[in-house]
């Protein structure tokens, strides 16, 4: 257990370092939302003059956006809730006390996180406080799904995605335990990116301190994952048979002076571009790592998802609010949709 204890200490130090450095060096968030063109090629993805609009607000910390049945479903990690919002801003509470952690203290982010529709129509979602992957059935009742690897508790599932072969991938940083008082010891020797297929859970990436958002390219041949810290970057891999990863390379590196926040959620579009949250907003990056533009918000952007009838409405979860930007390109659609 010595290695596990050492790992837990490293995790605590890493989170503290990221938080402290961000608070001390990051400039204040802009007062308004803006689309910043770095390269003229951005105009093929976002029309010049396109405006970011606020759809709904008043939440504690929103995450895990997913388009389903004509609405954006999202998690309030700080509010223990799963909600849905219509395109015109009508919000409905779907599931309360959804994080799996009893009586979290105010200000702690121990609620639900990422969500995805499964083949049978149920919803797989991350319980940051419960340190589980759970399901929502047709009546939105919570059902247990995954909570251990090799008989030991996983850390705290964060983001998830279904690959083209039907395998479920998710990141497992220790954000949940680090928000608990007292913080429980970690049972795994790594913060992994896992793949779940045919009843088997396999760690695919184990060398990241705080893996966060993840996505596949539209053709399924490239896998992306964000490192939230201490070093902040988006990494890419080639994808082979049974999800085998090869040729790891850093696609884009973020600097703490770029603004508040970190590389959290990311998505891809049908042309292969990567849209990633990061310090100071969302970066639009080509598959070759070229920065095309940036979307800034008056709040920290945690995640994003495409929705709408044609998949061209980009929804952004920005701390206390939901934002929307109309794009000229559709996002990579999820494997299973409702």
N, C-alpha and C positions, 0 to 999 in steps of 0.2 A: 504493500500500500504506500510505500515511500514515494514511488514515482507518481502515484495519483495525487498525493499531497503536494508534491513539488509542482505538478501541473496546475492544481487549483491555485497555488500562490502566483504562478505565472499569469494565469487568467485574470486574477484580481488586479495584478500590477498592470497588465495590458489594458484592461478597461479603464482603470484609474488614469493611466497615462494618456489614453485617447481623449477622455473627458476633460482632463485638465488642460491639455494642449489646445484642444478645440476652443475651450472657454477663454483661454488667454490670448490666442493668436488670431482667431477668426473675426472678421469684420461683422458688423451688424447686418441683418437681413435687409434687402431692399424694401422700400415702402410699398412698391407696386410690383405686379407680375410683369415679366418682359420676356420676349423671345429675342435672343442675341445671336445674330448671324456671324459666325466666324469664317465660314467658307460659302461662296455663292451656291454650292451644291445643296445647301440646306433648303433653298427655295423649291427644290423638287419634292421635298418632304413636308414642309410647312409653308403655306402661302404667305408672301410678304404682307405684313399688316394683320396677320391672325392674332387674335387676342385670347389671353387666358381668362376664363370666367370662373367665379366662385359659385359652386352649385349648392353647397350646404355648409353649415359651420356650427360651432358650439360643442364640439366633442373634446375628449381629453387627449388622446393620441391615436390617430387613425392609421391603419395598416391593412395589409392583406386584401387589396381590391380584386374583385372577380365579377365579370359580367355574366349574369344569369337571368333568364326569363324576362328580358327587357329592362332590367334594373342593374345598378351597380351594388353588389354586396360588398361590405367592408367590415373590418374588425375595429373596435375601439380597445386597444391594448390596455389603456389606462382606465377604461370604464367597464371592463368585463363584459362587453356586449358585442353581438353581431347584429348589424343593421343593414338595411337596403335603402337606396335613394333612387327615385325616378329621375328621368332627364330634366324634369321641370322642378326638381328640388324637394319633392315630398319624401320625408324620411319615415321609415317604419322600423320599430324594434322587433327583431326576429328571435334572438336568443339572449337571455340574461344569464349572468353568472357562468360565462362560457369558458373561463380560463382554467378551471380545474384546480385552483388554489383557494383554500378557504379564507375568507376575511382578509384580503390584502390591504395593507395600509395605504392611505391616500398618497398619491404621487408615485406609487410603484407600478411598473408596467408588467403585470402578471396575467394579463387577459389573453384572449385568443389572438392569433396572428394570421398567417397565410391560409388561403382556402383554394380548393380545386374540385371541380366536379369529376366524379369517377364514372366508369363505364356503366354502372347500374343506376346512375342518377343520384346516388348519395353524394355527400360532400365530405371530403377529407380535409381536416383543418388542424393547425398546430395550436396546442395549448401551452403557452409559454410558462404559465405558472404550474400547471399540472405535469409539465415535462413529458407530454405524450403527443402522439398523433391520435386524433379521435375522428369519429364520423358523425354526421348529422343525417338521420334517416328522413323518410318522406314527411314525417310529422315534426321534424326538427328536434327530435330527441337525441341526446348525446350518447353515443355508443363507443366503448373503448376499441382501439385498433392496435397501435404499436407503442410500446413504452420501454423495451429493453433490447440490448444487444449482448449476446452471449450470457444471458441471465443477469446482466447488470443494467441499472437505470441509465437511459440516455440523458444527455445534458438538458436541452431545452429547444425542441424543434422550432425553426424560425420561418424559413421560406420553403416552398415545395413546387414541383412541376412534374407532369407526366410526360415521359419521352414518347417518341413515335412508336416504339415497340411495346408500349403499355406499362413499362416500368415506372415506378414512382421514385423520384429523387427529392431529397430534402437536406437542408443544412441544419447543423446541431451545435450552435454556439452556446455558451453558458449564461446568456443574459438573464434567464429566469432565476437560476440559483443566486446570481449576484444581486438580484433585487429582493431576495428573501432575508429576513432577520430572525435568527442568524442564518448565514449562508450555509447550506448543506455541503458536505464534501462531494466531489465529483467522482463518479464510479468508472468513467471511461478515461483512458490514457490520452485521448485526443478529442478535438472538436472536429468531427468528421462531416464530409458530404457523403450521405448514404444513398444506396440504390436498393429498392425493394422490388423483387420480382419472383414470381412463383413461390411465394411464401418464405423467401430467403432475404435477409437483410445483410448488405455488404458495404463496408466503408470503402469509398472510391477515392477520396482525397482526405489525407490526414495531416497535412503539413501547414494548414492555415490556423492561425490563432483564433480569429473571429470570422469564420465564413458566414456570409449573409445571403444576399440575393443570388438567384441562379436562374438560368434560362438556356434553351437550345435554339440554334438557328432554325429558320423555317424549314430547311431541308434535313434537319436533324443530324447534320454531320459535324457541327461544332457545338461545344458546351462552354458556357460562360459561368463564372462564379465571382462574386465580389468579396474582397478582403476588407473588412471594416476597420481593422487595425491590428497591432500598432502601425504597420505599414499599410497604406491604403491604395488599392489597385483593383482593376478588373483583369482576371486571368482567363485565357482561352485554351481549350484542348481540342484535339481531333477525337472523334468518337468512332469506335470500331464495333465489332461484334459483341453482343451481350453487354454493351455499354463501356467496353474497355477504353480507357483514356490514354492518349499519347500526345507527344509534342506540346507540353505545357509552355505557354509564353504569356508575358504580360502585355495585354492589349492597350491599357491606359493607366497612367499613374496620377493620383490626386495629391495635392499639397494642402496642408492644413490652413494655409493662408488664403485658400480659395473661397472660404466662407464657412458658415455653420453647417453641421451635419457631416455625414460620411457616406461612403459607397454602401448603400443599403439594397433596396430592390432594383431589379433590372428586367427589361423585356427586350425582345427583338422585333423587327418589322419584316414584312415578306420579302424585302430586298436584301436582308442580311445585316442591316444596321443595328447597333446596340444603343438602347436608350436606358441610361443608368442614372440613378440618383447619386449624389456625391456632395462634397462641400460646396455650398453656394448654389445648389440646384441640380437640374437634370442635364446630363451631357448627351449629345447625339454623336455617335462615333461610328465610323465605317468599319467593316470587317478587317480592314488593314490597320486600324488604330488611329485614323485621322479624325481629328475633332472638327465637326461641321457646325455645331452651335450649342447654345445653352439656354435652358428655360429657367428663369429665376422666379422665386415666389417670395412673399413677405413672411413665410414660415419655412421651416425645414421640411423638405420633401422626403418622405420615407419610402414610397413605393408608387407603382403606376400600373395601369392595365387599359387595354383598348376595349371599347364597347360600341354601342350603337348598332343600327341595322346593317351597316356596311363595314363595321370594324375600324372606323376611322376617327372615332371620338376617343381621344386620349384622356383618361381620368387619372388624377394625381392625388394621392393621400398626403396632405401637407399639415401635419401636426393636428391642429384643431379643426381643419376644414377639408372639404372635397373640392377639387378644381377640375376644369375641363378645358381641353384645347383641341380644336378641330384640325386634323392633319390631312395631307393629300395622299397618304399611304396607309394601308391597313397594317395592323400588328399581326404577328404570328398567332394564328388562332390556337386556343387550347385543344388538346387531343379530343377531349370529351366536352360537349356543350349542351346546354339546356336553354 
